[in-house]
């Protein structure tokens, strides 16, 4: 069974990108809290929504030109 969420390192590996790239895209606002990731109470690091991140990686959502460049790089 596929997990619902993954921590940053595992999500980055799942997508085939670095953790730094994932965090940079989050900081730039490409990934939104409550949509792409959550930070559960008492935790410091985000948990990424696997389904939403798969949609993003597959281009099933509208994305910025910068995100498009990242997808071109990893696909």
C-alpha distance (Angstrom), angle and dihedral (degrees) to the residues before:
residue distance angle dihedral
X1 . . .
X2 3.81 . .
X3 3.83 115.3 .
X4 3.81 118.8 -115.1
X5 3.80 94.0 -138.4
X6 3.78 138.1 17.3
X7 3.81 132.6 -164.7
X8 3.80 117.1 -111.6
X9 3.81 98.3 -93.9
X10 3.78 94.1 49.4
X11 3.82 93.0 43.5
X12 3.80 91.0 51.1
X13 3.79 90.8 50.3
X14 3.81 90.7 46.3
X15 3.83 90.1 53.9
X16 3.80 93.8 41.6
X17 3.80 95.5 -118.2
X18 3.79 134.0 107.9
X19 3.79 124.1 -92.2
X20 3.81 87.6 -120.3
X21 3.81 91.0 57.0
X22 3.79 91.3 49.2
X23 3.80 92.0 48.9
X24 3.81 92.3 45.5
X25 3.80 91.4 53.0
X26 3.81 89.0 49.0
X27 3.81 91.4 51.0
X28 3.81 90.5 49.2
X29 3.80 90.0 55.2
X30 3.78 98.4 -111.8
X31 3.79 89.4 121.3
X32 3.79 116.4 49.6
X33 3.78 128.0 -147.6
X34 3.79 109.1 -116.8
X35 3.79 92.1 25.3
X36 3.79 109.1 49.4
X37 3.79 98.7 14.4
X38 3.79 144.3 5.9
X39 3.77 133.3 -155.2
X40 3.79 106.6 -144.5
X41 3.78 117.4 -142.0
X42 3.78 110.7 -84.8
X43 3.81 93.6 21.7
X44 3.79 126.7 103.7
X45 3.78 99.6 -161.6
X46 3.79 129.5 61.7
X47 3.76 128.2 -108.3
X48 3.79 111.3 -143.0
X49 3.80 123.0 -136.2
X50 3.81 104.2 -121.4
X51 3.82 95.2 -156.4
X52 3.82 94.7 49.5
X53 3.79 92.2 45.8
X54 3.81 91.0 49.7
X55 3.81 88.7 51.9
X56 3.79 89.8 50.6
X57 3.82 93.0 47.8
X58 3.80 91.8 48.3
X59 3.80 92.0 50.2
X60 3.80 93.8 -117.2
X61 3.80 91.5 135.6
X62 3.77 132.5 56.1
X63 3.78 108.4 -93.4
X64 3.77 137.6 -175.4
X65 3.82 122.3 -102.8
X66 3.81 89.0 -108.2
X67 3.80 91.5 55.3
X68 3.80 89.0 47.1
X69 3.82 89.0 58.3
X70 3.80 90.6 52.3
X71 3.79 91.1 50.3
X72 3.79 90.9 50.1
X73 3.79 88.0 53.4
X74 3.81 97.1 49.9
X75 3.81 100.3 37.0
